[in-house]
Amino acid sequence: MALPVRTSMNRLSGFIQNFKVAKVSFSAGKDCEKKEVEERVFSGIQPTGIPHLGNYLGALESWVRLQGQHGSVLYSIVDLHSITVPQDPARLRTSVLDVAASLIACGIDPERSILFQQSQVSEHTELCWVLGCLTSIPRLRHLPQWKTKSNRKNEGSVGLFAYPILQAADILLYKSTHVPVGEDQIQHLELAQDTARIFNQKYGDCFPIPQPLLSVTRKVKSLRDPTSKMSKSDPRKLATVNITDTPDDIRLKFRKAVTDFTSEVTFDPENRPGVSNLVAIHAAVTGQTVEEVVHQSEGLETAQYKHVVAEAVIQKFSPIRAEVQRLRADAGYLEKVLSRGAEKAKERASVVYQEVRRRIGFS
């Protein structure tokens, strides 16, 4: 049974509308008038494999909608961030193209946004050094991912420790005004905001203070552990649904999804996290509300409902999967897209970084 799919434009529309026509301005000093800044959106994704269902619903859908709603939109495949943990070079090169194909297949249009590979624009690391000289060690120690990842292995690299500064540089390098983020990234965006303020106070107003575009989509949970979020790094193969999974793989994963011993379909995340996760996924991929999904599912047992959700996900991802396969067969095209994107990004980045150089006293 496949339910009808509606366009889910209401997911972020309420929040995004607040920024659609607003102009960001900042004071340029006592003797200068306020100046308007072109709205620019920046976000990045690590090349750590094919995006999964949670990535799609939590970020990529809104990325597609943001195209054309702001002055310019930049999406970066942040390979510099990915090497904070060990990477196989051949696999990393492949993953960059996998992600590029996935983004385009999901609806990112290289003609309406700038899609590029982070390491191809050297100004990212150059600005990172400048901003690192303005950032204190205690400030970085308070960030959640350093605490989590360094404690997990009882050690951590300098890159892992300092990568939030690179993240701030990614954002500020384009004078970004808006950044799509999830709640778990708010503290890192706050670092970018603080860094912009520190630089502006020390060297004169240069950077607008980037504002968050918060995702309102419920976090997609693991199909094997509905108390934790879906993750690429989950070792359990049945826990994560990738956007390129075959229909048979998707059916198997949902059939094996952890629920409970109550057969009725209800939405109660605290007491029934497994079934509630399925309801949230069903609502998100069909563009319906949770209430509509629950109402339509009256009389279904959990086993039957798993099949309904699986078919809805298959209907959503089948055209995306086919497009990823087509694009991956043409590596030359993907490389050209990333090369053209890097040229466009560098044009913008070089102007901003030259301004930074003048302000801090580099000749």
C-alpha positions in Angstrom: 0.0 0.0 0.0 1.6 3.3 -1.1 0.1 6.5 0.2 -0.1 9.6 -2.0 2.8 12.0 -1.8 2.3 15.7 -1.4 4.9 18.4 -1.7 6.1 19.1 1.8 6.7 22.9 1.4 5.4 23.6 4.8 8.4 22.0 6.6 10.6 25.0 6.9 8.4 27.6 5.2 7.2 29.3 8.3 10.8 29.8 9.5 12.3 30.6 6.1 9.6 33.2 5.3 11.0 35.3 8.1 14.2 35.7 6.2 12.9 35.8 2.6 12.9 39.6 2.2 14.7 40.8 5.3 18.0 42.5 4.7 20.8 41.9 7.1 22.6 45.0 8.2 25.4 45.9 10.6 27.0 49.0 11.9 30.2 49.9 10.1 31.5 52.1 12.9 30.7 55.4 14.4 31.4 57.5 11.3 29.7 55.2 8.8 26.1 54.5 8.1 24.6 51.1 8.3 25.0 49.1 5.1 22.9 46.4 3.7 24.4 43.0 3.0 23.3 40.5 0.4 21.7 37.5 1.9 24.0 34.5 1.6 23.3 31.0 2.8 26.2 28.6 3.5 26.1 25.0 4.6 28.4 22.0 4.3 28.2 18.2 4.2 31.1 15.8 4.9 32.0 13.2 2.3 31.5 10.3 4.5 29.3 8.2 2.3 25.9 8.3 0.7 23.4 10.4 2.7 20.8 8.6 4.7 17.2 9.2 5.4 18.0 11.4 8.4 20.3 13.6 6.3 17.7 14.0 3.6 14.8 14.9 5.8 16.9 17.0 8.3 19.0 19.0 5.8 18.9 18.2 2.1 15.1 18.8 1.6 15.5 22.3 3.1 18.7 22.9 1.1 16.7 22.4 -2.1 14.0 24.8 -1.0 16.5 27.5 0.0 17.7 27.8 -3.6 16.4 31.0 -5.1 15.1 32.3 -1.8 18.3 34.2 -1.0 20.8 36.3 -2.9 23.3 33.4 -3.2 23.4 29.9 -1.8 26.7 28.0 -1.3 26.9 24.3 -0.5 30.3 22.8 0.2 31.5 19.2 0.4 33.7 19.7 3.4 36.5 17.3 2.8 38.9 19.2 5.0 36.6 18.5 7.9 36.5 14.8 7.1 40.2 14.2 7.7 39.9 15.0 11.4 39.5 11.2 11.5 41.5 8.8 9.4 40.4 8.5 5.8 41.5 6.2 3.0 42.6 8.5 0.2 41.0 6.5 -2.6 37.8 6.1 -0.6 37.7 9.8 0.1 38.0 10.7 -3.6 35.1 8.4 -4.3 33.0 9.7 -1.5 33.3 13.3 -2.7 31.8 12.3 -6.0 29.2 10.1 -4.3 28.0 13.1 -2.3 28.1 15.4 -5.3 25.9 13.0 -7.2 23.6 12.6 -4.2 23.1 16.3 -3.7 22.3 16.9 -7.4 20.0 13.9 -7.5 18.1 15.3 -4.4 17.5 18.6 -6.2 20.6 20.8 -5.7 20.9 22.7 -8.9 24.5 23.9 -9.8 22.9 26.7 -11.8 20.9 28.1 -8.8 23.5 27.4 -6.1 27.3 27.1 -5.8 28.2 23.5 -5.2 31.9 23.0 -4.5 34.6 21.0 -2.8 36.0 22.8 0.2 39.7 21.9 -0.3 39.7 23.5 -3.7 39.3 26.9 -2.2 42.5 27.6 -0.2 41.0 30.7 1.5 39.1 28.4 3.9 42.3 27.3 5.6 43.9 30.8 5.4 41.0 32.5 7.1 40.9 29.6 9.6 44.4 30.5 10.8 43.5 34.2 11.2 40.3 33.3 13.2 42.3 30.7 15.2 44.5 33.5 16.5 41.4 35.2 17.9 39.9 32.1 19.6 40.8 30.9 23.1 41.5 27.3 24.0 38.9 27.3 26.8 36.2 28.4 24.3 37.0 25.4 22.1 37.1 23.0 25.0 33.4 23.7 25.8 32.2 22.6 22.4 30.2 19.3 22.6 31.8 17.3 19.8 35.3 17.8 21.2 34.1 16.5 24.5 32.3 13.5 23.0 34.9 12.4 20.4 38.0 13.0 22.5 36.5 11.3 25.5 35.4 8.3 23.4 39.0 7.6 22.4 40.7 9.3 25.3 42.6 11.4 22.8 42.0 13.8 20.0 44.0 15.5 17.2 44.7 19.1 16.9 42.5 19.1 13.8 39.6 17.7 15.7 40.1 20.3 18.4 40.3 23.2 16.0 37.8 22.2 13.3 35.1 24.4 14.7 37.3 27.3 13.8 37.5 26.0 10.3 33.7 25.7 10.4 33.5 29.4 11.4 35.9 30.3 8.6 33.7 28.4 6.1 30.7 30.5 7.1 32.4 33.9 7.4 34.5 33.6 4.3 31.4 34.3 2.2 30.0 36.8 4.6 27.1 34.4 5.1 24.0 35.8 6.6 22.1 32.5 7.2 23.2 29.0 8.0 20.8 26.0 7.9 21.6 24.0 11.1 20.2 21.4 13.4 20.0 21.9 17.1 23.2 19.9 17.7 25.1 22.5 15.6 23.9 25.6 17.4 26.9 25.9 19.6 29.3 25.7 16.6 27.3 28.5 14.9 27.5 30.5 18.1 31.3 30.2 17.8 31.1 31.7 14.3 28.9 34.5 15.6 31.3 35.2 18.5 34.3 35.1 16.2 32.7 37.5 13.8 32.0 39.9 16.6 35.6 39.7 18.0 37.0 40.3 14.5 34.7 43.3 13.9 35.5 44.8 17.3 39.3 44.5 16.7 39.6 45.3 13.0 36.4 47.1 12.1 33.1 45.8 10.9 33.7 43.2 8.2 31.5 40.2 8.8 27.7 40.1 9.2 26.6 38.0 12.2 25.2 34.8 10.6 21.8 33.7 11.7 20.5 30.1 12.0 17.9 28.6 9.8 16.7 25.9 12.2 15.4 22.6 10.8 11.9 21.9 12.1 11.9 18.3 11.0 12.0 15.7 13.8 15.2 13.9 14.1 15.1 10.5 12.4 16.0 7.8 14.8 17.9 4.5 14.2 15.6 1.7 13.1 17.4 -0.6 15.5 17.6 1.8 18.5 14.9 4.4 18.4 16.4 6.3 21.3 19.4 7.4 19.2 19.6 9.2 15.9 20.1 7.5 12.6 23.8 7.6 11.7 26.2 6.7 8.9 28.6 5.3 11.5 26.2 2.9 13.0 27.7 -0.6 12.6 24.3 -2.3 12.4 23.4 -2.6 8.7 19.7 -2.6 9.4 19.7 0.6 11.4 20.2 3.2 8.7 18.3 3.7 5.4 20.4 5.2 2.7 18.9 7.2 -0.2 20.3 4.7 -2.7 19.1 1.6 -0.9 17.2 -0.8 -3.2 13.4 -1.3 -2.5 14.2 -4.8 -1.1 16.7 -3.4 1.3 14.3 -0.7 2.4 11.5 -3.2 3.0 13.9 -5.5 5.0 15.1 -2.6 7.2 11.6 -1.4 8.1 10.4 -5.0 8.6 13.1 -5.4 11.1 12.6 -2.0 12.8 12.4 -2.1 16.5 9.0 -1.3 17.9 7.1 -2.8 20.8 4.4 -5.3 21.7 1.4 -3.0 21.1 0.0 -3.4 17.6 -1.9 -0.1 17.4 -0.3 2.8 15.5 0.1 5.8 17.8 2.4 8.7 18.2 4.0 8.8 21.7 7.8 9.4 21.4 8.4 9.0 25.1 6.6 5.7 25.7 6.6 4.3 22.2 9.8 5.6 20.5 10.0 2.9 17.8 6.5 3.3 16.4 6.7 7.1 16.8 9.8 7.1 14.7 8.0 5.3 12.0 5.1 7.8 12.1 7.5 10.7 12.0 9.3 9.2 8.9 6.0 8.5 7.3 4.7 12.0 7.8 8.0 13.6 6.6 8.3 11.6 3.3 4.7 12.1 2.4 4.4 15.8 3.4 1.5 15.0 5.8 1.1 15.8 9.5 1.6 13.3 12.2 -2.1 13.5 13.0 -3.0 12.7 9.4 -0.7 9.7 9.2 -2.0 8.3 12.5 -5.6 8.8 11.4 -5.0 7.1 8.0 -3.3 4.1 9.8 -6.2 3.3 12.1 -6.9 -0.4 12.1 -3.4 -1.4 11.0 -1.2 -3.6 13.1 2.4 -2.6 13.5 3.7 -5.2 11.1 1.3 -3.9 8.4 2.3 -0.3 9.2 6.0 -1.1 8.7 5.2 -2.1 5.2 3.2 1.1 4.5 6.1 3.2 5.7 8.6 1.3 3.7 6.6 1.7 0.5 6.3 5.5 1.2 10.1 5.7 1.5 10.6 3.7 -1.6 8.3 6.0 -3.6 10.3 9.0 -2.3 13.8 7.6 -2.9 13.4 5.5 -6.1 13.8 8.4 -8.6 16.7 9.8 -6.4 18.4 6.4 -6.4 18.1 6.2 -10.2 19.5 9.7 -10.7 22.5 9.0 -8.4 23.3 5.9 -10.4 23.1 7.9 -13.7 25.3 10.7 -12.3 27.9 8.3 -10.8 28.4 6.8 -14.3 29.6 10.2 -15.5 32.5 11.1 -13.1 33.7 13.7 -15.6 30.5 15.7 -15.3 30.6 15.7 -11.5 34.2 16.8 -11.5 33.3 19.7 -13.9 30.4 20.7 -11.6 32.7 20.8 -8.6 35.5 22.6 -10.6 33.1 25.3 -11.8 31.6 25.6 -8.3 35.1 26.1 -6.8 35.8 28.8 -9.3 32.6 30.7 -8.4 33.3 30.1 -4.7 36.9 31.3 -5.0 35.8 34.5 -6.7 33.7 35.4 -3.7 36.2 34.0 -1.1 39.2 35.9 -2.5 37.5 39.3 -2.3 36.6 38.7 1.4 40.0 37.3 2.3 41.8 40.2 0.6 39.6 42.5 2.8 40.6 40.5 5.8 44.3 40.8 4.9 44.1 44.6 4.6 42.3 44.9 7.9 44.8 42.8 9.9 47.8 44.5 8.3 49.1 41.9 5.8 50.7 43.6 2.8 
